[in-house]
Amino acid sequence: MASMSERTAPAGSRWIYRGEFINLREDTVLLEDGESHTSTIVEYPSSVCVVPLLADGTVMLVRQFRKPAEEFLLEAPAGKMEPGEKPEAAALREMQEEVGHTAGQLEPLATFYTEPALCTQRMHVFLARDLTPARLSADEDEFIDVRRVSMDRVAGLIADGSIRDAKSISALLLAMRVMGDN
């Protein structure tokens, strides 16, 4: 398969919006057949998602209101990486901010694009074990309720729609696969 640079040639770019941590632009590319195509692209920082696994087989999830969804969602702890921050450091920071724990063991599970047809964001997913209490202050706009859920219940919560956030579903299913291998 041809690479992007072999299939398209840049023809122009136009900024629509530039914000504190999100940008929106339109790129026009010349396709291999000579036609031009315009794509709207959301530039968003890379992020992390963590499955914090306690020794008793429960995971710590967070319940919080998400304005774009207009509802409370049950999610794995996650957040954007700061400029220059390594994924592992961001994962440990997000755990401390959102669930008040840090991990003695952090296992990378996957890295994926969250929405490659629209957004530049890459998500780094980790399984965290050997947890100990360690709290950092949550972001000022975060009001989080921590929920402990047995890993045995996770598949059912995904199936019944109680967990419906794509990054959390991906992270939890990846963690279940790794835990099944042990």
Phi, psi and omega per residue, in radians:
M1 nan 2.431 -3.135
A2 -1.247 2.535 3.083
S3 -1.316 2.919 -3.133
M4 -0.983 -0.741 -3.096
S5 -1.190 -0.457 3.094
E6 -1.407 -0.418 -3.054
R7 -1.665 -0.432 -3.099
T8 -2.400 2.768 3.033
A9 -2.261 2.356 -3.133
P10 -1.127 2.376 3.111
A11 -2.047 -0.285 3.123
G12 2.872 2.810 3.139
S13 -2.503 2.486 -3.138
R14 -2.403 2.212 3.094
W15 -1.334 2.292 3.055
I16 -1.724 -0.681 -3.116
Y17 -2.696 2.438 3.023
R18 -2.243 2.105 -3.092
G19 -2.101 -2.957 -3.098
E20 -1.101 -0.774 3.112
F21 -2.440 0.150 3.084
I22 -2.359 2.402 3.097
N23 -2.234 2.684 3.118
L24 -2.295 2.226 -3.132
R25 -2.429 2.807 3.000
E26 -1.987 2.205 3.068
D27 -1.929 2.330 3.027
T28 -1.877 2.242 -3.137
V29 -2.166 2.644 3.062
L30 -1.672 2.051 -3.097
L31 -1.370 2.883 -3.095
E32 -1.076 -0.393 3.116
D33 -1.536 0.079 3.104
G34 1.615 -0.175 3.109
E35 -1.415 2.689 3.062
S36 -1.780 2.671 -3.138
H37 -2.467 2.417 3.093
T38 -1.916 2.276 3.095
S39 -2.046 2.395 2.992
T40 -1.622 2.228 -3.020
I41 -2.171 2.268 3.037
V42 -1.661 2.095 3.033
E43 -1.612 2.072 -3.111
Y44 -2.402 2.469 -3.090
P45 -1.088 2.734 2.999
S46 -1.067 2.707 -3.054
S47 -2.399 3.009 3.074
V48 -2.228 2.699 3.024
C49 -2.431 2.333 -3.017
V50 -2.216 2.413 2.990
V51 -1.837 1.734 3.141
P52 -1.431 1.941 -3.071
L53 -1.788 2.090 3.087
L54 -1.451 2.810 -3.091
A55 -1.048 -0.467 -3.120
D56 -1.468 0.110 3.104
G57 1.514 0.188 3.054
T58 -1.736 2.699 3.055
V59 -1.984 2.613 3.079
M60 -1.683 2.072 3.080
L61 -1.981 2.856 3.140
V62 -2.077 2.421 3.053
R63 -1.919 2.146 3.139
Q64 -2.635 2.706 3.132
F65 -1.351 2.316 3.095
R66 -2.032 1.936 -3.059
K67 -1.010 -0.811 3.134
P68 -1.031 -0.593 3.119
A69 -1.485 -0.294 -3.099
E70 1.010 0.690 3.095
E71 -2.843 2.920 3.030
F72 -1.410 2.380 3.114
L73 -2.152 2.559 3.037
L74 -1.702 2.084 -2.977
E75 -2.389 2.813 2.908
A76 -1.335 2.575 3.097
P77 -1.002 2.403 -3.079
A78 -2.793 2.877 3.062
G79 3.073 2.942 -3.105
K80 -1.368 2.662 3.092
M81 -1.473 2.510 3.059
E82 -1.370 2.707 3.125
P83 -0.950 2.242 3.120
G84 1.418 -0.095 -3.103
E85 -1.360 2.389 3.074
K86 -1.353 2.594 -3.137
P87 -0.958 -0.715 -3.127
E88 -1.102 -0.750 3.129
A89 -1.135 -0.709 3.114
A90 -1.123 -0.705 3.133
A91 -1.082 -0.794 3.128
L92 -1.136 -0.704 3.115
R93 -1.111 -0.818 -3.127
E94 -1.086 -0.680 3.093
M95 -1.078 -0.753 -3.127
Q96 -1.158 -0.673 3.136
E97 -1.238 -0.699 -2.977
E98 -1.681 -0.617 -3.113
V99 -2.138 0.009 3.053
G100 1.219 0.530 3.113
H101 -2.419 2.778 2.964
T102 -2.143 2.999 -3.051
A103 -2.116 2.420 3.002
G104 -1.394 -0.430 -3.137
Q105 -2.343 2.224 3.134
L106 -2.205 1.970 -3.061
E107 -1.872 2.076 3.090
P108 -1.181 2.326 -3.129
L109 -1.871 -0.680 -3.102
A110 -3.007 2.822 2.931
T111 -2.308 2.266 -3.106
F112 -2.555 2.828 3.015
Y113 -1.436 2.372 -3.112
T114 -1.309 -0.631 -3.137
E115 -2.745 1.361 -2.976
P116 -1.155 -0.291 3.093
A117 -1.386 -0.193 -3.002
L118 -2.316 -0.580 -2.861
C119 -2.336 2.593 3.122
T120 -1.480 -0.141 -3.033
Q121 -1.040 2.299 2.987
R122 -1.951 2.416 -3.128
M123 -1.965 2.219 3.081
H124 -1.793 2.170 -3.045
V125 -1.940 2.384 -3.105
F126 -2.321 2.628 2.914
L127 -1.828 2.177 -3.110
A128 -1.886 2.268 3.120
R129 -2.251 3.051 -3.129
D130 0.940 1.002 -3.048
L131 -1.421 2.492 3.029
T132 -2.389 2.589 3.132
P133 -1.054 2.380 3.080
A134 -2.951 1.926 -3.027
R135 -1.904 2.378 2.906
L136 -2.022 2.708 3.113
S137 -1.134 2.391 3.076
A138 -1.232 2.811 3.047
D139 -1.048 2.629 -3.040
E140 -1.084 -0.408 -3.131
D141 -1.724 0.158 -3.123
E142 -1.817 2.180 3.032
F143 -2.160 1.723 -2.921
I144 -1.968 2.395 3.025
D145 -1.936 2.024 -3.119
V146 -1.441 2.295 3.121
R147 -2.136 2.317 3.038
R148 -1.703 2.232 -3.066
V149 -2.259 2.299 3.067
S150 -1.096 2.331 3.126
M151 -1.025 -0.480 3.100
D152 -1.127 -0.395 -3.115
R153 -1.619 -0.225 -2.993
V154 -1.040 -0.834 -3.113
A155 -1.030 -0.693 3.106
G156 -1.163 -0.663 3.123
L157 -1.193 -0.564 3.051
I158 -1.228 -0.811 -3.092
A159 -1.104 -0.641 -3.098
D160 -1.548 0.039 3.083
G161 1.498 0.090 3.084
S162 -1.186 -0.589 3.002
I163 -1.957 1.998 -3.071
R164 -2.355 0.325 3.093
D165 -1.623 2.156 -2.990
A166 -1.025 -0.744 -3.116
K167 -1.135 -0.673 3.140
S168 -1.207 -0.746 3.102
I169 -1.034 -0.837 3.138
S170 -1.045 -0.849 -3.100
A171 -1.094 -0.788 -3.113
L172 -1.156 -0.732 3.112
L173 -1.151 -0.674 3.069
L174 -1.104 -0.735 3.124
A175 -1.130 -0.727 3.113
M176 -1.062 -0.694 3.128
R177 -1.106 -0.798 -3.138
V178 -1.130 -0.743 3.142
M179 -1.147 -0.563 3.097
G180 -1.213 -0.429 3.128
D181 -1.366 -0.267 -3.084
N182 -1.563 nan nan
